[in-house]
Amino acid sequence: ARSLRERCVGNHPVCGLFHIMFKGLAIVLYELGEVFSLNYVTTFVVVTVLVAVDFWTVKNVIGRLMVGLRWWNDITDDGQSVWRFEAGPPGGRPPLGAPVFLGGEREKGGL
């Protein structure tokens, strides 16, 4: 039987924290930027940077460690762009970090 921590965040609790933190900070700053007396341009720049960092970490670190996802773009010899996608091992149980990863991605899309 897996422990509660393993069921909630899997083997990478720090990844789970950052996965939720970057999204949460961007949303909070976007909603409360005026409360922090930031002008619109500063809020826009900081939120854009947070969302870009979130995208990079999800693509390159969190997706790979928590659920075994990888994707990249190959350019063939004739100049065509081909996207390659890899997932964790087929079949079997989902990775331990899947609920946190997929929940964070689902909530980001819902906002």
N, C-alpha and C positions, 0 to 999 in steps of 0.2 A: 504494500500500500504506500502510495506517495504521500509526503507530508503536505500540509496546507500551503507552505511556501512554494514547494515544487509545483503544486497544482495551479497556483496563482501566477507565478512569474517564471517558472522553469528554472533552468540552471544559470540564467543570466539576469539576476535582479537589477544590476546597475543598468543594463540595456533597457529593461522595462521602465525604470525610472526616467531615463533620458528620453525614451520613446514618448512617454506621456508629458514630460516636462516641456520639451520644445513646442509641442502643440498647445499645451496649456498656457505657456507664457505668451505666445503669439496671440491667442484668443483674448486673454486678459488685457494685454497691452492695447490691442485693437479696440476693445470695448471701453477701457478706462483711460485711454491716452490723455483725454482732456483733464481728468481728475489729477493726473500726475503733472499737469501744466506743461505738457509737451505740445508743440505746435504740430500741425497736420503733417508737414514734411518729415519731421523727426520720427513721428509715429509710423509713417509709411515706410521709411527706410529701415527702422529697427524691426518692424513686423516682417518686411520682405527678407531681411537677413535671417531672422528666426525661422521662417518657412523654408528658406533655401538650406539652412543647416539641417532642419528636420528632414528634408528630402534626401540630402546627401547621407545622413546617418541611417535612414531607413533603407536606402538603396544599397549602401556599401557595408554597413556594420550590423545594424539591428536585424534586418531581414535575413541576413546570412546566419547570424548567431542564434536567433530565436526560432526561426522556422525553416532555415535551410534554403532560402531563395537567393538566386543569382541571376542577373541579366546584364547583357552588354550588346554592343552594336559592332558587327564586323562589316568591313567594306571588302567586297569581292574584287577579283582582278579586273573585272569589266566595269567597276565603279558602282555596283548596286549595293544598297544598304540592306543588311540582313540582321534582324534582331534575334538573339539567342536567349532562351529562357531555360533555367534549370530550377528544379525544386528538390526537396529532400528525397530520400529513398521512397520509391513508390510502395503503396500498401502499408500495412501496419498501422500503429497508433500515430496520431498527430504529435508533433513535437511538444514538449512541455510548455514552451513559451507562446504557443499559438493563441490561446485566449487573450492574452494581453496585447499581442501584436495585432491580431485581427480586430479586436475591440477598439484599439486606438485608431486604426485605419478607418473603421466604420464610423466612429464618432466624428472624425475629421471631415468625412464626406457629408455627414448629416448637418454640419454647421454651415 
